């Protein structure tokens, strides 16, 4: 006879409240969700369950500093491979087990699932919710490039999540327009800003951002799958561009742990890197990383999150991609750049003046730090006016 599963929760604790599962598995997800979790945790209406899929290893130090302790952590995979097929299959099984009829909390107890962004964790959480007729609430909905290979596989995943979502929380009006064009009912879409601003404002207020010792630097990252064929080209540019620009003391390049990327850089440098190019390990401490973003003179990156964080601090950002799902940044601090030395040189030269004008100013494109509270108010209004809402098939 199968044993009952106790995930450490007493059903009496959430009696009279709506149980909402908040799914995260990467650092960007929990950073963008921790303020919402705090609000729901303090509320009289909801009982949030934090579910860590362990898609990536997240520092326990980060979780403790933002007051986060997952209620549920996915069973560790048999191997630590990054194969998405294995991860998705593993998580679907884990969701089933954690909320089975033998569990102290079953899927029948759940009033909704919150997923964020475009990760494998978000996709799998939405899929499991849809298959079990549990409402899915998507934070950061409607971001699109309409190129399924840029970024890969995130573009497909967020499009797929939209088809399984009940309520869509979009950062900007352009994201709402994208969803409407795809056939999503307008009444199910809410433009509430981006919760990244909630997180940054909170960390500033709580004085958690760490200031770096370096000054007057260019911050660089490069890791996306669609750029793997251009790693050597980018390494050569970084190794020579400081000969052609002035006004910066050095380039700080955060080396991604991917062996392919590291090997390409090593082959280009051959032990003779430019004296003003500093290769650093990834910064896993988010509070330290945010300090480096805040104090950079300019940024070169193919990251999505850095586009948002650089916008908040008004740091010029060269987006090393063919397109971006965040077109609003291109009207502010950012520019799309090919992996081309003259283009990158021109951007870095022009960025110096932009930074002088916008130094020490915050940007409110993504809101004033109240996006999480707006989500809470909407969930309260909608979920407490009905016993249970159903999936909308659009």
Beta strands, then each sheet from edge to edge (+ up, - down):
strand 1: 18-24
strand 2: 46-52
strand 3: 72-73
strand 4: 110-116
strand 5: 136-141
strand 6: 167-170
strand 7: 189-191
strand 8: 217-220
strand 9: 250-255
strand 10: 277-281
strand 11: 298-301
strand 12: 316-319
strand 13: 334-336
sheet 1: 3+ 2+ 1+ 4+ 5+ 6+ 7+
sheet 2: 10+ 9+ 8+ 11+ 12+ 13+
end
